[in-house]
Structures are given as structure tokens and as C-alpha cells.
């Protein structure tokens, strides 16, 4: 089941980048959503190290979204935000409280 978010709710999309080589390298990550390039980031990853790379995306329409970062594929669903309304207002107590009697001074 894909992740569900509401329209205009930021989505964080991340991946772990492992450099299994013997020297530090620059890794270029391309975020695609529904096959459209959204953003590109570059990070330097040391030899034998893993770094987490993340992107943020704010969807403006509803639907299913296919996410890809350099051939790693995932997805999420965007739904309309919940609509709320207040109904049947009540106020308590239903009768006014009486002020305490004052004692003469």
C-alpha cells in the first residue's frame, strides 16, 4: 500500500547512497516524479561510507505518483485533504450561575 498524503502536504523522498569504492566520489542523484525530472542533487560520499540523500516535494494535484531516484522506484498517493465543519454548538452550564451572597462588613 503506497504512502498517502493530502494535496500541499510536503513529501520527503530519500535514498541511501553507498560508495563501495576505495576513494571518495561525487554521486549525482536525479529525482523523477511520473517520469519528469524534478530535481538533481550531488553529494560526496567517502570510500566505504553510506549517506542519506533526501528531496522534498509538495504535490498540488491528487492521484498516484511514481517516484524514481536513479532507477530506485517507489510511489505515493495524493488525496484531497479532509474537510471539517463545526455543528451543533453547545454552551455549558445551561443556566447562569448565581453570584454568592455577600456578607455585610
N, C-alpha and C positions, 0 to 999 in steps of 0.2 A: 504494500500500500504506500503510495507516494506521500510525501510531506504535504500538508495542506496549509495554505496561508490566505489571508484576505488581501484584496487589492490595496496597494500602497503600503503593505507591511514588508519591511526590509527582509530579504532572504540572504543568508550567508552561505556561500558555496566554497568549500575548501577541499584541499588535497594535500597529502603528504608527499614531499619530494625527497627521494633517496639518491644520494650520489654514491654509487658503489665503486667509483674510480679511485685512483691514487693521488689525485690532486683536486684542488678547489676548482669549481666550474660555475659558469653562469647558466641558469636554466630559464628558458623563456616559456611562459605558460599563456595559452590563449583560451579565454572563456568564450564559449559559444552558447547561445540560447536559441533553440529552434533553428539551428544551422547558421545563425547570424553572429558574426564576431562582435562581442560587446566590449571586451577589454583585453589588453595584453599586459602582463607583468613579468619583470625579470628579477630573479633573486640569485644570490651567490650562495652555493651550498658547498661546505667544506668536504674534503675527502672522507668517505665513510660516515657522513652525517646525514640526518634527516631533518628537514624543515617543513613547517606547515605553511601553506600558501592559502590565502583566502581572498575572496571577492565578495562585494555586496551588490545586490541587485534589487531594485524596487519595481515590482510588476504593477502596471497600470490597467491591465485588462484581465478578465477571467479566462480560464482554460487550462489545458495541460501544457507544461513547458518541458522540453527536452534540454538537458544541460550537458555540456561536454567541456572537459579540460584536457587537451592533448590526448584524445581517444579514451579517456575515462568518462563513462556515461552515467547519468543519473536523471532525476526529474522531480518536479513538484507540480502541485495543482493549485491554482488560484481561484478562490471563490469570492462571492460578494460578501462584504462584511455584514455581521449581524445587525439587524435594525431593532431598536428598543423604543418603547414609549411607556410613559408612566400613566397608570389608570387607577381609578377608584381611590382618590386621595382621602386619607383619614387623619383626624386630629384628635389626640387624647390629652387630658380626660375630656369626656363629652360634656360635663358641666363645669362651670368655673369653680375654682377652689375659693373657699371663704377665707378672708383675712382673719388672723387670730385677734380676739378681743384684747384691747389694751387695758392694762390696769392703771387706775389713776395714780399719779405720782404723789 
